[in-house]
Amino acid sequence: MNFNPFTDEHELLAQSVREFLNREVMPHAARWEKEEHCPREIFQRMGELGFFGVTYPEEVGGSGMDFWAAVTVARELSYANVGGLALSLFAHAYLPPPLLSAIGTPEQKENYLLPALRGEKIGSLAISEPGAGSDVGGIRTTAEDKGDHYVINGSKCWITNGTMADFLVLATRTGEGHNLTLFCFDTKTEGFSSSKIKDKLGMHSSDTAELFFDNCKVPKSAVIGHPGMGFYYIMNNFQEERLIGAVSGVFAAEYAYRKAVEYSRQREAFGRQIGKFQVIRHKLASMATRLEACRSLGYRAVYEFIETGPAAVGTISMAKAFIGEEIQVIIYDAIQILGGVGYTEEYGVARTYRDMRLFTIGGGTTEIMYEIISRLVVDQAQYSKQMMTSRDQAAVS
């Protein structure tokens, strides 16, 4: 329980993020939640302070730190209990930029990646559709090759930052099977429109949208990587998204757990602190055990990702599935210990409960994670060969 992967450099970063959140986010967070508002100026400030680029190379405007720096930023955002805002910020920082950084053209990096890391342009990853969420192979939005340009038609849904985005990393179908192509799509393109999705269970201060493409003409220079290879690029990129989501969930659950411990020491019933009753002590012990198991698996997944990149798919999938489900129990029990105040907005855990419910769904459902894991368990040799082929193909640029 004393294991700590964070260095002094990480803690200095954490202090900077914490001060920023206390000064510029926390005084407004409740209002943003009520208004279902995601403030664009926070992206600008995050970029100015260098928080988006902590893990990116210096040549593209980043700080060149390791992936634990991204975990550090996620930790502080989770402790601040601003799940909706954190979702939008991390969807901007760790969904489109990794692809542009790895396989984008110099022009794409100059026009979109660098401004994104500076917070000057907002990015969004546009994959999910009404009939294709975790099943990327079911994408129906098409890009038709017209010789010197493409014409894109279709729609996307559940897209984070969809109405705010200045550009999209857009997945389209350009052939049969897994023949998908990614585009760096400027949202000023004629024929593009978006519509905000409202009345969500949680993540209220995150921008979520439907996107529509009506004969959108895009140049060949907008293609990211090689035409037809988008499926493999997406599969690799999913690992970073799922890993950030998993560790963010750990810290959100820790926030709820701490609130429960604090309340158990303050609240009295029948003449003594409720934390002195065995039923509460044992519930807290169970929560602490679950939390430590989540943290251990999440941290192991981070280590493997740092060492092997997308090849850590098995451990990352396990972390996403296990943490996503276990934190539901931890946060539920935190509300139970808080009782009536837990059911209100006063202690903040009600917001945590709403926001974290997404973690078994977004970025790949628990059921999809189990399907990936089962392939590793049942037919490891074949699945490993498939993933190696995917990595080799996606690495070609």
Residue pairs with C-beta under 8 A, 6 or more apart in sequence:
1 292
3 299
5 68
5 299
5 302
5 303
6 14
6 68
6 72
7 68
9 65
9 69
10 65
10 68
10 69
10 72
11 72
13 54
13 65
13 69
13 72
13 73
14 72
14 73
14 75
14 76
16 49
16 51
17 51
17 72
17 73
17 76
17 77
18 76
18 79
18 80
20 45
20 46
20 49
20 51
21 76
21 77
21 80
21 82
24 42
24 45
25 42
25 80
25 82
25 85
26 80
26 82
28 39
29 80
29 81
29 82
29 85
29 205
30 345
31 37
32 38
32 39
32 84
32 85
32 204
32 205
33 84
33 204
33 205
33 351
34 204
36 198
36 204
36 205
37 205
38 84
38 85
38 88
38 161
38 164
38 205
38 206
38 207
40 122
40 164
42 85
42 89
43 89
43 92
43 119
43 122
44 119
44 120
45 119
46 52
46 89
46 93
46 119
47 53
47 116
47 117
47 118
47 119
47 120
48 118
48 119
50 63
51 73
51 93
52 89
52 92
52 93
52 97
52 116
52 117
52 118
52 119
53 60
53 61
53 62
53 63
53 117
53 118
54 62
54 63
54 65
54 69
54 70
54 72
54 73
55 62
55 63
55 64
55 65
55 66
55 67
55 69
55 70
56 62
56 63
56 64
56 97
56 101
56 117
57 64
57 101
58 64
60 101
60 109
60 113
60 114
60 117
61 113
61 114
61 117
61 118
62 117
63 69
66 306
67 302
67 305
67 306
68 302
68 306
70 93
70 94
70 244
71 244
71 247
71 302
74 86
74 90
74 244
74 247
74 248
74 251
75 247
75 251
77 85
77 86
77 89
77 90
77 248
78 86
78 248
78 249
78 250
78 251
78 252
78 254
78 255
79 251
79 254
79 255
80 86
81 252
81 255
81 348
81 351
81 352
82 205
83 202
83 203
83 206
83 252
83 351
83 352
83 355
83 356
84 202
84 203
84 204
84 205
84 206
84 355
85 205
85 206
86 248
87 160
87 203
87 206
87 355
87 358
88 160
88 161
88 164
88 205
88 206
88 207
90 244
90 248
91 124
91 125
91 160
91 161
91 206
92 116
92 122
92 123
92 124
92 161
93 116
93 117
94 240
94 241
94 244
95 123
95 124
95 125
95 160
95 169
95 237
95 241
96 112
96 116
96 123
96 124
96 125
96 167
96 168
96 169
97 113
97 116
97 117
97 123
98 237
98 240
99 169
99 182
99 224
99 225
99 233
99 237
100 108
100 109
100 112
100 113
100 116
100 169
100 184
100 224
101 109
101 113
102 397
103 224
103 225
103 233
103 394
103 397
104 112
104 113
104 184
104 224
105 221
107 221
108 184
108 222
108 224
112 121
112 123
112 166
112 167
112 184
115 121
115 166
116 122
116 123
116 167
121 166
121 167
122 161
122 164
122 165
122 166
122 167
123 161
123 165
123 166
123 167
123 168
123 169
124 159
124 160
124 161
124 162
124 164
124 165
124 167
124 168
124 169
125 159
125 160
125 168
125 169
125 237
125 241
126 156
126 159
126 162
126 168
126 169
126 170
126 171
126 185
126 211
127 136
127 139
127 156
127 171
127 234
128 156
128 157
128 158
128 159
129 138
129 139
129 140
129 141
129 154
129 155
129 156
129 157
130 155
130 157
131 138
131 140
132 138
132 139
132 140
133 158
133 365
134 364
134 365
134 368
136 171
136 180
136 231
136 234
136 235
137 177
137 178
137 231
139 171
139 172
139 173
139 180
140 154
140 173
141 152
141 153
141 154
141 155
141 156
141 170
141 171
141 172
141 173
141 213
142 152
142 153
142 154
142 172
142 173
142 174
143 150
143 151
143 152
143 172
143 173
143 174
143 181
143 183
143 218
144 150
144 151
144 152
144 153
145 174
145 227
146 217
148 219
148 220
149 217
149 218
149 219
149 220
150 172
150 183
150 217
150 218
150 219
150 220
150 222
150 223
151 215
151 216
151 217
151 218
152 170
152 172
152 183
152 185
152 213
152 215
152 216
152 218
153 213
153 214
153 215
153 216
154 172
154 213
155 210
155 211
155 212
155 213
156 162
156 170
156 210
156 211
157 197
157 210
157 211
158 197
158 208
158 362
159 168
159 194
159 208
159 209
159 210
159 211
160 206
160 207
160 208
161 207
161 209
162 194
162 196
162 207
162 208
162 209
162 210
162 211
163 194
163 195
163 196
163 207
163 209
164 207
165 187
165 194
166 186
166 187
166 188
167 184
167 185
167 186
167 187
168 183
168 184
168 185
168 187
168 211
169 182
169 183
169 184
169 185
169 224
170 182
170 183
170 184
170 185
171 180
171 181
171 182
171 230
171 234
172 180
172 181
172 182
172 183
172 230
173 179
173 180
173 181
174 180
174 181
174 227
174 228
174 230
175 228
178 231
178 232
179 228
179 231
180 228
180 229
180 230
180 231
180 234
181 223
181 227
181 228
181 229
181 230
182 223
182 224
182 225
182 230
182 233
182 234
183 218
183 222
183 223
183 224
184 222
184 223
184 224
185 192
185 216
185 218
185 222
186 218
186 222
187 194
189 216
189 217
189 218
190 216
190 217
191 213
191 214
191 215
191 216
191 217
192 211
192 212
192 213
192 214
192 216
193 211
193 212
193 214
194 209
194 210
194 211
194 212
195 209
195 210
195 212
196 207
196 208
196 209
197 208
197 209
197 210
200 208
201 354
201 357
201 358
202 351
202 353
202 354
202 355
202 356
202 357
202 358
203 354
203 355
203 358
204 354
224 230
224 233
225 233
225 394
225 397
226 396
226 397
229 393
229 394
229 396
232 390
232 391
232 393
232 394
233 394
235 310
235 390
235 394
236 309
236 310
236 390
236 391
236 394
238 363
238 364
239 305
239 309
239 310
239 312
239 313
239 316
240 305
241 363
242 316
242 317
242 319
242 320
242 363
242 364
242 369
243 298
243 301
243 302
243 305
243 312
243 316
243 319
243 320
245 320
245 324
245 359
245 362
245 363
246 298
246 301
246 316
246 319
246 320
246 323
246 324
247 298
247 299
247 301
247 302
247 319
247 323
249 294
249 298
249 323
249 324
249 327
249 356
249 359
250 291
250 294
250 295
250 298
250 323
250 327
252 327
252 331
252 352
252 355
252 356
253 290
253 291
253 294
253 326
253 327
253 330
253 331
253 356
254 291
254 295
255 348
255 349
255 352
256 330
256 331
256 334
256 335
256 349
256 352
256 353
257 284
257 287
257 288
257 291
257 330
257 334
259 334
259 338
259 347
259 348
259 349
260 284
260 287
260 333
260 334
260 337
260 338
260 349
261 275
261 284
263 274
263 337
263 338
263 341
263 347
264 273
264 274
264 275
264 280
264 284
264 337
265 273
265 275
266 273
267 273
267 274
267 339
268 274
269 277
274 280
274 337
275 281
275 284
280 337
283 333
283 336
283 337
284 337
286 333
287 329
287 330
287 333
287 334
290 326
290 329
290 330
291 330
293 322
293 326
294 322
294 323
294 326
294 327
294 330
297 315
297 318
297 319
297 322
297 323
298 319
298 323
300 315
300 319
301 312
301 315
301 316
301 318
301 319
304 311
304 312
304 315
304 316
305 312
305 316
310 387
310 391
311 387
311 391
313 372
313 376
313 387
314 372
314 373
314 376
317 364
317 369
317 372
317 373
318 369
318 373
320 363
320 364
320 366
320 369
321 366
321 369
321 370
321 373
323 359
324 359
324 360
324 366
324 369
325 360
325 366
327 356
327 359
328 356
328 357
328 359
328 360
331 349
331 352
331 353
331 356
332 353
334 342
334 349
334 352
335 342
335 343
335 349
335 350
335 353
336 342
338 347
338 349
341 347
342 349
342 350
343 350
344 350
345 351
360 366
375 382
375 383
376 383
376 384
